[in-house]
Amino acid sequence: MKRLQPTIATMALLLLGIGVAAAQAEPQFAGSWVLDRSQSQFPTHEGRGHKAPDAQQAPDAQQQPSVQQQPPQVTLMVAQQGHTLKVTRTFAMGTRAHSTTDTIVADGSDQIQQGYRANVVVRSTFDGDRLIVTHTRTKKTDQGEKTMSRQSVWTLSPDGRVLTIDTTMHSERGDRAMKTVYQRS
């Protein structure tokens, strides 16, 4: 038994050291971030936001700029404690603002969230220096079940000043990609 105690103590210290090293390897997304529209790439939607093929618009559209053409300012406030991130998105347009808050638990487990007409399964995990968040929504319809998913990959620039979120959305209509770039404020 006396020989076993030093071996157990050594193993415990080794495992503790590995756990601390793994915890330190996780990227730190905490802070305030402002969307950089010039660096971001958004999906196009048919019927919205498209110019005519010859790049001409109706005369009224050229003469009267629409308030809706001005994009909202988007900020992220991220509080991070270990594997848990609390993300508050604020959309501001003129004097109006709207915020949503999500909690991401990046431990690889399935988190069930109530969504519109269906539950959403969210699985988040750290993969090296990236955070991967996958949302899967299965909805029952008259035509059977329809599944839509979205995977977002969060990465930080080496200096920690730029947050890039690459998102791929999968649905029965096909895949769409989006890249949002945020600057630390």
C-alpha positions as CSV (number, residue, x, y, z in Angstrom):
1,M,0.0,0.0,0.0
2,K,2.9,2.4,0.8
3,R,4.2,1.9,-2.8
4,L,0.8,2.6,-4.3
5,Q,0.3,6.0,-2.5
6,P,3.2,7.8,-4.3
7,T,2.1,6.4,-7.6
8,I,-1.5,7.6,-7.0
9,A,-0.3,11.0,-5.9
10,T,1.9,11.3,-9.0
11,M,-1.0,10.3,-11.3
12,A,-3.3,12.8,-9.6
13,L,-0.8,15.6,-10.1
14,L,-0.2,14.6,-13.7
15,L,-4.0,14.6,-14.4
16,L,-4.4,17.9,-12.7
17,G,-1.6,19.4,-14.8
18,I,-3.2,18.1,-18.0
19,G,-6.6,19.5,-17.0
20,V,-5.1,23.0,-16.3
21,A,-3.2,23.0,-19.6
22,A,-6.4,22.0,-21.5
23,A,-8.4,24.7,-19.7
24,Q,-5.7,27.3,-20.6
25,A,-5.7,26.2,-24.3
26,E,-9.4,27.3,-24.8
27,P,-9.7,30.6,-26.6
28,Q,-11.0,33.5,-24.6
29,F,-13.9,35.2,-26.4
30,A,-14.9,37.5,-23.5
31,G,-15.4,41.1,-24.3
32,S,-17.3,43.6,-26.4
33,W,-17.3,43.2,-30.2
34,V,-18.7,45.4,-33.0
35,L,-19.7,43.9,-36.4
36,D,-17.3,45.0,-39.2
37,R,-19.7,44.9,-42.3
38,S,-16.8,45.7,-44.7
39,Q,-15.1,42.4,-43.8
40,S,-18.3,40.3,-43.4
41,Q,-20.0,38.3,-46.1
42,F,-23.8,37.7,-45.9
43,P,-25.9,35.3,-47.8
44,T,-28.2,36.6,-50.5
45,H,-31.9,35.9,-50.4
46,E,-33.9,35.6,-53.6
47,G,-36.5,38.4,-53.8
48,R,-34.7,40.5,-51.2
49,G,-31.7,42.8,-51.5
50,H,-31.1,42.0,-55.2
51,K,-30.7,44.5,-58.0
52,A,-32.1,43.8,-61.4
53,P,-29.8,41.8,-63.6
54,D,-28.8,44.9,-65.5
55,A,-28.0,46.6,-62.2
56,Q,-30.8,49.2,-62.7
57,Q,-33.5,50.0,-60.2
58,A,-36.8,51.6,-60.5
59,P,-36.6,55.4,-60.6
60,D,-38.4,55.8,-57.3
61,A,-35.9,53.5,-55.6
62,Q,-33.0,55.6,-56.9
63,Q,-34.4,58.9,-55.7
64,Q,-35.7,57.9,-52.3
65,P,-33.2,56.0,-50.0
66,S,-35.1,53.6,-47.8
67,V,-34.5,53.6,-44.1
68,Q,-34.5,49.8,-44.3
69,Q,-31.5,49.9,-46.6
70,Q,-29.3,51.2,-43.7
71,P,-28.0,48.1,-42.0
72,P,-28.3,47.9,-38.2
73,Q,-25.2,48.2,-36.0
74,V,-24.6,44.8,-34.3
75,T,-22.6,44.3,-31.2
76,L,-21.8,41.2,-29.2
77,M,-21.1,41.2,-25.5
78,V,-19.5,37.9,-24.5
79,A,-19.0,36.8,-20.9
80,Q,-17.0,33.6,-20.6
81,Q,-16.4,31.4,-17.6
82,G,-14.7,28.1,-18.5
83,H,-16.9,26.2,-20.9
84,T,-19.9,28.6,-20.5
85,L,-20.3,31.7,-22.7
86,K,-23.2,34.2,-22.3
87,V,-23.6,36.0,-25.6
88,T,-25.8,39.1,-25.8
89,R,-26.4,40.4,-29.4
90,T,-27.7,43.9,-29.7
91,F,-29.1,45.2,-33.0
92,A,-29.3,49.0,-33.1
93,M,-31.0,51.1,-35.9
94,G,-31.4,54.7,-35.2
95,T,-32.9,55.2,-31.8
96,R,-34.2,51.6,-31.7
97,A,-32.4,48.6,-30.3
98,H,-33.2,45.0,-29.7
99,S,-31.1,42.5,-27.7
100,T,-31.1,38.7,-27.5
101,T,-29.1,36.6,-25.0
102,D,-27.9,33.0,-25.5
103,T,-26.0,30.8,-23.2
104,I,-23.5,28.4,-24.9
105,V,-22.3,25.4,-22.9
106,A,-19.2,24.2,-24.8
107,D,-18.8,20.8,-23.2
108,G,-20.0,18.7,-26.1
109,S,-23.3,17.8,-24.5
110,D,-26.7,18.3,-26.2
111,Q,-28.7,21.3,-24.9
112,I,-32.4,21.3,-25.7
113,Q,-33.8,24.8,-26.4
114,Q,-37.4,25.6,-27.2
115,G,-37.7,27.1,-30.6
116,Y,-40.5,28.3,-32.9
117,R,-42.7,25.2,-33.6
118,A,-39.9,22.8,-32.7
119,N,-37.2,22.2,-30.2
120,V,-33.6,22.9,-31.1
121,V,-30.7,20.7,-30.1
122,V,-27.5,22.8,-29.5
123,R,-24.1,21.1,-29.2
124,S,-21.1,23.2,-28.6
125,T,-17.5,22.3,-28.0
126,F,-14.0,23.8,-28.1
127,D,-11.8,22.3,-30.9
128,G,-8.3,23.6,-30.2
129,D,-8.4,27.3,-30.7
130,R,-12.0,27.3,-32.2
131,L,-15.5,27.2,-30.7
132,I,-17.9,25.1,-32.8
133,V,-21.7,25.6,-32.1
134,T,-24.2,23.4,-34.0
135,H,-28.0,24.0,-33.9
136,T,-30.2,21.2,-35.2
137,R,-34.0,21.8,-35.6
138,T,-36.4,19.0,-36.6
139,K,-39.9,20.1,-37.4
140,K,-42.9,17.8,-38.1
141,T,-45.0,18.8,-41.0
142,D,-47.7,17.3,-43.1
143,Q,-45.0,16.1,-45.5
144,G,-42.9,14.5,-42.8
145,E,-40.0,15.7,-40.7
146,K,-37.9,18.5,-41.9
147,T,-34.4,19.1,-40.4
148,M,-32.5,22.3,-40.6
149,S,-29.1,22.8,-39.1
150,R,-26.6,25.6,-38.6
151,Q,-22.9,25.3,-37.7
152,S,-21.0,28.3,-36.5
153,V,-17.2,28.2,-36.1
154,W,-15.7,31.0,-33.9
155,T,-12.1,31.9,-34.2
156,L,-9.9,34.7,-32.9
157,S,-7.1,36.4,-34.8
158,P,-3.6,35.8,-33.3
159,D,-3.6,39.2,-31.6
160,G,-7.2,38.6,-30.1
161,R,-8.6,41.8,-31.7
162,V,-10.8,40.2,-34.4
163,L,-13.5,37.6,-33.9
164,T,-14.6,35.7,-37.0
165,I,-17.7,33.5,-37.0
166,D,-18.1,31.3,-40.1
167,T,-21.6,29.9,-40.3
168,T,-23.0,27.3,-42.7
169,M,-26.8,26.8,-42.8
170,H,-28.2,23.5,-44.1
171,S,-31.8,23.1,-45.2
172,E,-33.9,21.2,-47.8
173,R,-33.4,24.3,-50.1
174,G,-29.6,23.9,-50.0
175,D,-26.6,25.3,-48.1
176,R,-25.9,28.9,-47.4
177,A,-22.7,30.4,-45.9
178,M,-22.2,33.5,-43.9
179,K,-19.0,35.1,-42.4
180,T,-19.4,37.7,-39.7
181,V,-16.3,39.6,-38.6
182,Y,-16.2,41.6,-35.3
183,Q,-13.7,44.0,-34.0
184,R,-12.9,44.2,-30.3
185,S,-14.2,47.5,-28.9
